Amino acid sequence: MFQPNMFESHHHLLDMSHKSPENELDLIPDDEFDTKSGTDIMENPSGDDQDPNQRPNKKKRYHRHTQIQIQEMESFFKECPHPDDKQRKELGKRLALEPLQVKFWFQNKRTQMKAQHERHENSQLRNENEKLRAENIRYKEALGNATCPNCGGPAAIGEMSFDEQHLRIENARLREEIDRISGIAAKYVGKPMLNYPNLPSTGSTRSLDLGVGSLGPQTGLVGEMYSAGDLLRSVSGPTDADKPIIIELAVAAMEELIRIAQTGEPLWISSPDNSTETLCEEEYVRTFPRGIGPKPLGLKSEASRESAVVIMNHINLVEILMDVNQWSSVFAGLVSRAMTLEVLSTGVAGNYNGALQVMTAEFQVPSPLVPTRENYFVRYCKHHSDGTWAVVDVSLDNLRPTSTSRCRRRPSGCLIQELPNGYSKVTWFEHIEVDDRAVHNIYRPLVNSGLAFGAKRWVATLDRQCERLASAMANNIPTGDIGVITSPEGRRSMLKLAERMVMSFCAGVGASTAHTWTTLSGSGADDVRVMTRKSIDDPGRPPGIVLSAATSFWLPVPPKRVFDFLRDENSRSEWDILSNGGLVQEMAHIANGRDPGNCVSLLRVNSGNSSQSNMLILQESSTDSTGSYVIYAPVDIVAMNVVLSGGDPDYVALLPSGFAILPDGSTSGHCGGNNVAEVGNGGSLLTVAFQILVDSVPTAKLSLGSVATVNSLIKCTVERIKTAVACDNA
């Protein structure tokens, strides 16, 4: 993978021995690949075209090559379309042809290929021209119906800007779509949605300013790093013919979500200890015969629901779920990439009531050993009469019959109820049909338990993120914060920097299709996988070649013990090779959750090596009932001082590394937080991921020595962790 291409093409050699014009080839039929016979050559030895006004004395004779001769020359043409004199002589000798015959055949072949290419380009241009013509007609018709906002008469096109014209057309389209949604809603729910004449401008933005920094690019690629190739960008939006089907499917999915989230037995079967619920598939099929059709062969069902009270206003929660950037940022550990392909409706009354979006997303577990789950779906938001907001997703794979889906999303989503204290009660429901045979054996129990992709993980992540966002919005410095932070501005800047670090780590640790992992060494699960990325003109990352390395393995230790060991600065020297055994001191501490493990820290490494004596490390640790993270990155002292004084953290270069800690799924115990239940012999699944700048020149070639160094570094770190936690467990 890392060896540069040492071969260059030598196929375009110029033929300088003969000056015959290319138009001489017109004398030879393209479809038969005929060439001039030896008699013709003698009659016109120069090879030049004859005078078009001069009639030939006799009809030219043609020589048809044998099938074997054509096959040989076809094969040679693929390798070398411009043979030189020596190559023509050798080929002619082998095929019993004159070199000039060989030359004419190759000229003829090149002319035919050029003509085919031109015909293909012309066809493409004609298609594009037809599309532009049709679009132009559609715009003219729409503009012909536009009215003047002042007098109510026909609008003069010259008096409106392009943006105004576009907005008028878009508003007219949105009115039609909302009228259609209202009709379908009345059909299924029995109560029409309100019709509002004044739609919000499509150019307006809905962002939730929580003081925690940018929520990523418009496409919602979480922590997008170094412009990796993105397969999701190639997915096209729905056709006009599909839109009525999508709307009808979304309304039916909303009805199903409401019923299934509020129904008990026999649809849901509780375990003896009431800790888990199982969906009865037979009862589900009887209760909901409509939908996206029967389960495809080879897919298995996963269904779960979970409820929790979270520290956030219900309106803000809806905005997070309906904004692809905020949604993919809050759920960075679950959503590796996401994109809104088309907005069918922005909602009415200035909010997301009735909003419809066609989306695509990739869901992940933080390990290269668990394939991501890609979904193409519609998201529908509705405000119900009892005050409850509901957001539902349902797959649209049936609209793309040519694609083979490995994961389908039956109606899934959440209900959000407003509580008097400003909090919200969230009831989450996940119903997935998936082929997970590619999951590595050590992760199978976790995936089968539902803790990997189920409702419990979505709710636990949301609860933890709401606590974090509430902490970021604090205007004062809580008493639990210590160290060099002296102002609320400095506190917010440090939290914003830590958020970007976490998003970048989560985006680069999983098995996303945007990644190209290469296995280096190991046996089974503990293989070390690496990939390279280029960082160019990005103020948030150091320029050059970045090498990412990751490995996942099992530890016979409960997840909470592994989490406490890795986040503690006092035990850092036991595993962190880069700290070089130096004393690690916490200079700043920001608590951002109820659990003591949820915090952001600024660490200083006092190493015996004078060159590292001023090394600073930004670290965020977080834990909930389904997983834990310890993520860190070296930071420059000068840049960090700017952040601590309230400066912009977006220009601080970061290369995050860290750990993702998950339960192994063998017990009912939880992974972290206040609800940890260390029972039985439940172990941990630990993913270790490093990012290292191996060359500061983005165009440099990656050396095998750099790969070997990173491989040794990650393996040594893994061995140190295994030894340390084994001794602690003993």
Secondary structure by P-SEA (a helix, b strand, c coil): cccccccccccccccccccccccccccccccccccccaaaaaaccccccccccccccbbbbbbbbcaaaaaaaaaaaaacccccaaaaaaaaaaacccaaaaaaaaaaaaaaaaaaaaaaaaaaaaaaaaaaaaaaaaaaaaaaabbbcccccccccccccaaaaaaaaaaaaaaaaaaaaaaaaaaccccccccccccccccbbbbbcccccccccccccccccccccccccccccccccaaaaaaaaaaaaaaaaaaaaaccccccccccccccccccaaaaaaacccccccccccbbbbbbbbbbbccccaaaaaaaaacaaaaaaaaccccccccccccccccccccccbbbbbbccccccccccbbbbbbbbbbbbbbccccbbbbbbbbccccccccccccccccccbbbbbccccbbbbbbbbbbbcccccccccaaaaaaacccccaaaaaaaaaaaaaaaaaaaccccccccccccccaaaaaaaaaaaaaaaaaaaaccccccccccccccccccccccbbbbbbcccccccccbbbbbbccccccccaaaaaaaaaccccccccccccccccccccbbbbcccccccbbbbbbbbcccccccbbbbbbbbbbcccbbbbbbbbbbaaaaaaaaacccccccccccccbbbbbcccccccccccccccccbbbbbbbbbbbbbccccccbbbbaaaaaaaaaaaaaaaaaaaaaaaaaac
